[in-house]
Amino acid sequence: MKAVLCRGWGDPESLAIDDALSPEIGPRDVRISVRACGLNFADTLQIAGKYQVRPPFPFTPGLEVAGEIDVIGAEVRGLRIGERVMAPTHGNAFAEEVVVPAAAAVPLPAAMDFVTASAFPVAYGTSHCALTHRGKLQAGETLLVLGAAGGVGLTAVEIGKTLGARVIAAAGGPDKLAIARAHGADELIDYASESIRDRVRELTDGKGADVVFDPVGGDAFDQALRAVNWQARMLVVGFAAGRIQTVPANLILVKNISVTGVAWGMEGERDPAFVSRDLAELLRWWEAGKLKPLVARTYPLTEIAAAMRALLSRRYAGKIVLEV
């Protein structure tokens, strides 16, 4: 098969498309003939050696796929050859074939195309895990979403609204904020020109946000921490801004704030069925019209470097997808 190969830490241009052995399949696995795969910020970190998972060289990056099952392990029940599925992969997605535990493969609704499906697992799975399992977001609470027009932030806006929260979306620039509004945000903050702290306090009559969803980190986190309510939950999802913040313990203490990590990928490695159950629920929400995945651009797999550069440019709202 053809696959993207990383042979040493580097930038997107260091990646190569080359021949690779088809992955071996275990008795409880399925092999997917990949039709599309979602691109994530974590992929750019991994090839640079800056991600928490550092596989041995050469390796194939990529965390989510959609395609058709072409081989089924001897002990697998409930799935069939030719079935259209999505799956988180925890690596190895940027290839023509990938093997995943059968418990991680989620059948697609008939109306969902492969490009949309490939953009679904990581972004929606992360936000759902963050807001329900980790953040315990309740109807009527105020949710502040940082990076609200990004691949994962936009899904947090939609899921927050579905759960009944009042959603404040923070993003850089009016065009991105307009997209967040179209996906359900109640209030908007342009952090290119406004203070997150001051605007949140203004919008909440001084009370602050109950839950903060933060895939950005850095200065945005620092400001948000100073604009939260009593017993707020700060959800640490990522560090797209490039600076990993230090959290002042005194601020956590005085308002009984919880600072909670969201490592959705590791949840999936420990318990694939947990993740697939969440994705099945999210797909039901999609069928009901509550979720509207946004794919900003697609690239062929052979243009992996250009696709990564598009992601890193932050020009695009929504997801970047590779077609195989």
N, C-alpha and C positions, 0 to 999 in steps of 0.2 A: 504494500500500500504506500501511498504518499503521505508524508507527515511533516509538520513544522518541527525542526530540530534546533535545540539550543545546545551548543557545544562548549560554551564558556560564558561567564557573566559579561553582559554588554548591553548595547542599545537595540532598538527594533531592527536596525539594518544588519545586525550581526546574525539574525536568524536565517535559516536556510530551509528550503523545501527539498526533501530528498526521499529516497526509498527507505522504508523501515519494515521490519517484520510485522506481520499481522499479530495482534495480541492474543495470547493464550487464554482460553476460557475455562473457568472452573465449573463444578457441578451446580452451583447456585448462582451462576452469572448468566448474563445475556451479552451478546455482541451486537452493537448497533452500527449499521451502515449510515454514516453521518451525512446529513444533508445541509445542516447549518450549525454554527456554534457561536455563542455569545462571547463578546470581548469584555473584560473587566479590568479595572485599575490594578487589581492584584496581579494580573498577568504581566503587566509592565514592571511591577516590583520584583516579581519572581525571576524574570530573565536578567535583571540587574543584580541579583543576589541580595535583595533588600527585603525579601518576604520571609515569614517565619518558617516556611517549608522550603528546604534547599535540596532538591533531588540530585542524585549523581548524574554526571554527564555521560552521554547525551540524553536529554529528556525533551518531551513534548509538553508545552504548556497548554492551558485551557481548562476551564472549570464547568462548562455546561454545553450540552448538545441537544439537538433534535434530529430524529431520523427514523429508520425502520429496523426492526429486529431481524437479523439474518441468521443467527445461530443461538440456540437455547441450551443451557446446561441440563444435564441429565435429571437433576432434582428440582427443576423449576416447574412450577404449576401456575396457571392463571394468565400466562402470556403466550403469544403465538408468533411464529415466524411471519414476517410481513406487517406486524402491528406497528403503528406509528406511535412513537413515545418521545418524551423529554426525559432528561436525567442530569443531575449534577455529577461531575466526574472526578473532582479533586485532582485534576491533572489529566494530560493525555487527550484533551478534547480536539486540538487543532490537527486533525488527521482524518483520513477517509474511513477509518474504523476505530471503535473504542469499546472496551469491555467494562461493564459496570455490574455491581450486585443486582440481581433481579428485583430485590426489594426497593431499589432506588429508581427503577424505571416506571414512569407514570404515563399511562395511555392518554393520547390527545383527544380532545373533542373533535368531531368531524369537521367543524368549521374553522379550526385553528390551523394556519399554515406553518411550515417548518421555520421560517424566519422569525415569526412572532414567538413560536414555542421556544426557540433557542435563546431568546432574549428574556425568558420568563424565570427560570429556576433561581438563579443567584439573587437577582434584584428583589423579586417578590418574596422569595423564601427568606432572605435576610430581614426584610422589613417586617414580615409577619412574625418571625421568631422574636425580633427585637420588641415589637409593640405588644405582642400578646404574652409570650412566655417570659421575657426578661423585663419588660417595662410595665406590664399589667395595666395598660392603658384602659381607662373606663369611659363610657359614654358621658358626655358633658364636661370632660376635662379639656384643658388646653394643651395642644401638642405643638411644639416648635420644631420645624424640620429645617436643618441647615443643608446647603447644597441641594435645594428643593427641586431643581430642574435636571439634576444629574440622573444617571441610570438607576441608582438605588434610591435617591432622595425623592424622585417623582413617584415611585411606588409607595413610599412611606406616606406621602400626601394622600394618595388614593385609599390606602388601607386605613389610615387614621380617620378619614371621612366615613368609610364603611363601618368602622367601629363606633361611630357616633361622637367623635371628638370635634372640638373647634380647632382648626388647623391654621397655624401661622407659618407661611412659607418664606424662607430667606434664601435669596439667590443674588447673583451679580448681574444687574442690568434689567431693563424693562422687558426685553424680548423673552428672557428666561422666566421672568415673573409672570408674564402673560400665559406662558405654557402651564406654569403651576396653577394659575387661576383656572384655566380650562380643565384641569384635572381635579378640581375640587377645593383648592385652598380658599379659606375664608378671608384671610388677611395677608398682606405682602410686606416684606422688608427688602429693600435693595441695599445689600451690605457693601456695595461699591460706593454708596454715597450717604448711607444712614448708619447710625449706631444701633447694633442689635440690642444691646442692653436697654438703651433709652426707648426704642420703639416698642419692645416687648412690654416694658413697664407701662407705657402709654396705652397700649392696646388692651391691657389686662387690668386697668385701674390700679396699677401699682402692685398687684398680687404676684405676677410672674407666671411663667409656664409650669405646668405640672409634669410634663415629660419633654425631654429634648432628645431628638434623634440626630446624631452627629456623625456623618461620614467624612467630615472636613478636618476637624482638629484645629490646632494652632490658635490664632487670634479669635476665630469665630467661637471656639469652645470657651475661651477665657471670658468673652463678653456674655455668652449665654449663661454661664455659671453664675453670673451676677444678676441674672434676670429670671430667677426661678422662684416658685412658690414653696411654702412649707412642705416638707417631705417629697420634694421633687425627685424624679428619676432621670439621671443623665445617662444616655445610652451611647457608649463608645463603639462606633461601627468601623471607623477608619480614619486615615490621616492624609486625605487628598491634598491638603494645603502644604504638606511636606514637613511640618514641624509637629513632633509628638509633644503634646502639652504636659506640663507638670500640674497636678491638681492640688491646690492649697487645702490642707486638712482642716484648717480653721473654718473655711467657708462651708465645707461639708458638715461640720459639727453644728454650726449655729442655726441651720435650717433643717437638720435631720435629712440631708440630701443623700441619696444613693447614687454611686457612680458604678455602672454595670457594663461589663464587656459583652459584646455580641460576636461570637465566633461561630457563625452559622455553618461554615464549611466543616469545622471540627465536630459540630453536632452531627452532621451527616455521616462523617466517617465512623463515629461511635455508634450511631443508630440510624441506618438508612431508612428504616420503616417510619421513624418519627418524621423525617423530612418529607418522605413521599406522601404521608397522610396530610401534612400541611399543604403541599402542592396540590393534592386532590381537592382540598377545600377551596384553595385559591382559584383553581380552574372552574369550580362551580360558580364562584363569584364572577369570573370572567364571562361565563355563559349567561349569567344574569345581567350583564352589562355594567357591573360595578367597577370593573378594572379595564383600562384602555392602554395596553402596552404601547410605548412610543419607540419606534426604531428610527434613529436619525439617519443612518446611512448603512449600506451594505457594501462589502468588498469581496472579491473572490479570495479564496485561501492563499493563492499565490501572491496577493498584495498585503500580506500580514504586516509588513513594516508601515505601509501607508495607513492601514487601519489603526495601528497603535498610535501613530502620530496624530491622527484625527482625534482619538480619545484623549491623548495628552494635551491637545490644544485647548480643550474645554470650550470649544466653539459651539458644540452641539448639545442640545437637550436630548435626553433619552439615551438609548443604547446604540452601540456599533455592533454589527453582526458580520461574521464571515460565512460566505456560502461555499459549500464543498461540491 
